[in-house]
Amino acid sequence: MSLADLRRLGCPSCGRPHDLPVLLDEARSALRSGPWLALGCPSCGAQAHLELAGEHAAIGRVVRERGSRFEPSMRVRQPGLRVKPTPDGIQVELLHRSWLFERRDG
């Protein structure tokens, strides 16, 4: 497994594609309202959200009308992605790296 095996995800605002590890480095926290990570696009700074499940990653936005729901703009398979919910957040492993995101409001 290498970075070349992964597919890039395009920002919902500017469309510029980024590797998932770059987006994970930009993620600030996991949302309390669901299994989503909040981040700012590395290119344009626009707010976006990641949804990680199994070996799939999606980028889009969380809409908070009558509850919270995720609206993906792009969903791709990411071989080797491992996501594990923890009592206080979400643990993510990909390639030789790992991230731990604490749950927060926002």
C-alpha positions as MATLAB code, in Angstrom:
seq = 'MSLADLRRLGCPSCGRPHDLPVLLDEARSALRSGPWLALGCPSCGAQAHLELAGEHAAIGRVVRERGSRFEPSMRVRQPGLRVKPTPDGIQVELLHRSWLFERRDG';
ca = [
       0.000    0.000    0.000;
       1.327    3.416   -0.949;
       0.114    6.963   -1.465;
      -0.222    6.177   -5.191;
      -2.965    3.638   -4.340;
      -5.181    6.328   -2.800;
      -7.654    8.526   -4.670;
      -7.757   12.264   -4.176;
     -10.806   14.097   -2.824;
     -11.865   17.424   -4.347;
     -12.868   20.357   -2.168;
     -16.642   21.016   -2.358;
     -15.933   24.748   -2.804;
     -12.922   25.125   -5.094;
     -12.731   21.593   -6.534;
      -8.971   21.285   -5.999;
      -8.074   17.653   -5.233;
      -6.067   16.632   -2.173;
      -4.682   13.358   -0.851;
      -6.573   12.046    2.167;
      -3.544   12.338    4.523;
      -3.323   16.062    3.663;
      -7.020   16.507    4.492;
      -6.634   14.549    7.731;
      -3.757   16.844    8.708;
      -6.137   19.805    8.195;
      -9.002   18.256   10.216;
      -9.606   20.017   13.523;
     -11.987   17.713   15.356;
     -14.767   15.158   15.140;
     -18.282   16.567   15.407;
     -20.461   15.560   18.353;
     -23.483   15.391   16.047;
     -22.181   12.501   13.916;
     -19.235   10.571   12.464;
     -17.764   13.575   10.646;
     -14.496   15.479   10.776;
     -14.427   19.278   10.366;
     -11.637   20.807    8.285;
     -10.621   23.775    6.199;
      -9.594   23.209    2.586;
      -5.781   23.451    2.286;
      -6.217   25.477   -0.936;
      -9.095   27.898   -0.385;
      -9.759   27.631    3.364;
     -13.467   26.854    2.897;
     -15.105   24.708    5.549;
     -15.693   21.078    4.582;
     -16.339   17.792    6.344;
     -15.026   14.262    5.929;
     -17.039   11.121    6.498;
     -14.900    8.001    6.935;
     -16.411    4.528    6.998;
     -14.731    1.212    6.319;
     -12.360    1.770    3.417;
     -14.351    4.711    2.044;
     -13.836    8.437    2.463;
     -16.252   11.163    1.449;
     -15.878   14.932    1.404;
     -18.817   17.309    1.572;
     -20.714   19.370    4.088;
     -22.799   18.703    7.166;
     -26.174   20.420    6.912;
     -27.868   21.267   10.188;
     -31.506   21.627    9.202;
     -33.805   19.557   11.412;
     -30.910   17.562   12.790;
     -27.593   16.958   11.099;
     -26.982   15.149    7.839;
     -23.970   14.770    5.585;
     -24.184   15.807    1.927;
     -21.193   14.313    0.078;
     -19.791   15.934   -3.029;
     -17.404   13.024   -3.645;
     -16.968    9.509   -2.210;
     -14.011    7.220   -2.988;
     -12.534    3.936   -1.821;
      -9.339    4.347    0.174;
      -7.572    0.973    0.506;
      -6.033    0.443    3.917;
      -8.132    3.084    5.691;
      -9.048    2.034    9.222;
     -11.509    4.044   11.297;
     -12.368    3.272   14.903;
     -14.798    5.219   17.059;
     -13.531    5.851   20.585;
     -15.539    7.064   23.595;
     -14.276   10.623   23.056;
     -13.662   10.767   19.308;
     -12.482    8.977   16.191;
      -9.168    7.211   15.572;
      -7.991    7.017   11.941;
      -5.123    4.953   10.516;
      -3.876    5.170    6.934;
      -0.581    4.049    5.455;
       2.029    4.496    8.223;
       0.162    7.335    9.999;
      -2.538    7.669   12.620;
      -4.732   10.526   13.825;
      -6.996   10.889   16.851;
      -9.799   13.443   16.655;
     -11.632   14.542   19.789;
     -15.367   15.213   19.565;
     -16.339   18.884   19.792;
     -19.305   21.068   18.961;
     -19.247   22.782   15.589;
];
